[in-house]
Amino acid sequence: MKTAVLTDSTAYIPKSVRDEWKIHMVPLNVIFGSESYQEEVDIDADEFYAKMRETEELPKTSQPSVGYVTEKLKELGEEYDAVVAIHLSSGISGTLQGTIAAGEMAENIEVYAYDSEISAMAQGFYVLEAAKLANEGANPEKIIERLDEIKKTTRAYFMVDDLTNLHKGGRLNSAQAMIGSLLQVKPILHFVDGKIEPYEKIRTRKKALNRIRELFDESASKGIEIVATFIHSQREEEAIKWKEELESKYENVSVTISYFGPVIGTHLGEGALGLTWYEK
């Protein structure tokens, strides 16, 4: 059985890496007024954040249409017998359900839809591992079994620099947003049952980042091999500094840098920084 690996744009895996590992992608959309853009296709992260600075209204986001995904699956069916489709959490998007519906219409390929229960490069961990196994000839059941193993040790914590987007997007009420801004609260977020939830509310950015580092140290200090990624919204220099610090401290940790693109950046805003990892 020849198996393809499909994901959506919110994994934010660079095109060069997708091409190298034969990873297929369907883009989500970000909408400014009447203009709709497919992220990672029509608009990149730098262009998105530049547009965000020019507008007061929060852009909207939307999942790929079922028709679009159906055509993609039919196209894959010309070369592959099955596809493992790994998507952002069904708790924050209907993309997974859209792929399941599309799979029922694409009769020339067997679709295995997988809920990462997360997003960004944490989702990308699953995609890259699936692609590696698929290229080695593993069947879909074996791939999903391995993804479930990774999920057991995956951790991800994010800090938002500004509460404005969370408030505009309905994540915080007016009182929480006002109090948070006055007190310089920098909430640390994580995923619980596939939904974004507060983990801790920290008073300053520096303390919030130190707390995320402490959470990582608890895992890394065990000596187990760790795969980690720093994720940022226009804070690459800061992410590089963190990466260098971790690599110098831990021989058992491999670290990369990724980013929050348009769809996830719509909700987290510029200045967000996160750290995600799993035990290899």
Secondary structure, DSSP 8 states (H G I E B T S, - for coil): --EEEEEEGGG---HHHHHHHTEEEE--EEEETTEEEEBTTTB-HHHHHHHHHH-SS--EEE---HHHHHHHHHHHHTT-SEEEEEES-TTT-SHHHHHHHHHHH-TTSEEEEEE-SS-HHHHHHHHHHHHHHHHTT--HHHHHHHHHHHHHH-EEEEE-S-SHHHHHTTSS-HHHHHHHHHTT-EEEEEEETTEEEEEEEESSHHHHHHHHHHHHHHHHTT---EEEEEEESS-HHHHHHHHHHHHHH-TTEEEEEEE--HHHHHHH-TT-EEEEEEE-
